[in-house]
Amino acid sequence: MGTSTIAGVVRATCSAIWWRLKASVLPPPTRQQWLDIAQGFLERAQFPNCIGALDGKHIRVKKPPNSGSQYYNYKQFFSVVLLALADTNYRFIIVDIGSYGRTADARIFRASRMGRWLQSNQLDVPEPANLPGSSGPPAPYVVVGDEGFALSPHLMRPFPRRGLDAKRRHFNYRLSRARRYVECAFGIFSNKWRVFLSAIQLAPQNVNVVIQACVVLHNYIRTYDTTPEEEADVYIPPSQTETLPLGRSGSVGLRVRELFSDYFSSPEGSFPLPQ
């Protein structure tokens, strides 16, 4: 077979997998599903009112012709970005696929349907609720991300590392416990679909279709065929976040973060830090 024929077969097969499985394993979450996801983060990460861990993964590609530096990322290779929100079962909840590698995660999120829907309350997220054991005020349901994302009422990021007091250090630790689920999801994803361990030798539009197929296959396996041994073998490298000045944090986002920080240091929300 010729190269173009093989590329056509790959594209058609991956597209068929995406459209066949998307509705069953990557549907828009309902309000009850958001509550179930939040319960998972409460039980496994001790982070209440959390509806997902957010991060971006650079998928290595060969340099597209005449693309300049659009696909060249801060890690110094060519890539497209898989931006994903994950739950505590390492499943992807919502994804955005195919942004240029040079684009920061925060900018991708802000421009994505996921980001616009979250900021405009179009995801059927539950109304703010009291944190467990607390009498109020109610806290919104939030996603957690690293320092590369902008703080907002719906997205929590860590406090800056300089001058952390005990309360803020506790918040950062609790957020890190929740955020690691998306990093683990990416690790499982790459180990299962080993095409992502080296540069994909396809045009960007075909790379995106391959990623789509692997995302829904990943969710299918996580839902119907999970083995504990697989999770234990995943290695998560130290974070190498690209921190960019993306504007001031919103005052409402700051107040929400302080609300969670105060709660984690209270008797109702306390959890021992590692020594």
Salt bridges, closest charged atoms under 4 A:
ASP87 OD2 - ARG91 NE 3.43
ASP124 OD1 - ARG31 NH2 3.08
ASP146 OD2 - ARG179 NH1 3.97
GLU147 OE2 - ARG161 NH2 2.99
GLU183 OE2 - ARG179 NH1 2.73
GLU230 OE2 - LYS192 NZ 3.57
GLU230 OE1 - ARG222 NH1 3.29
GLU231 OE2 - ARG222 NH2 2.65
GLU258 OE1 - LYS167 NZ 3.41
GLU258 OE2 - ARG168 NH2 3.14
ASP262 OD1 - LYS167 NZ 2.70
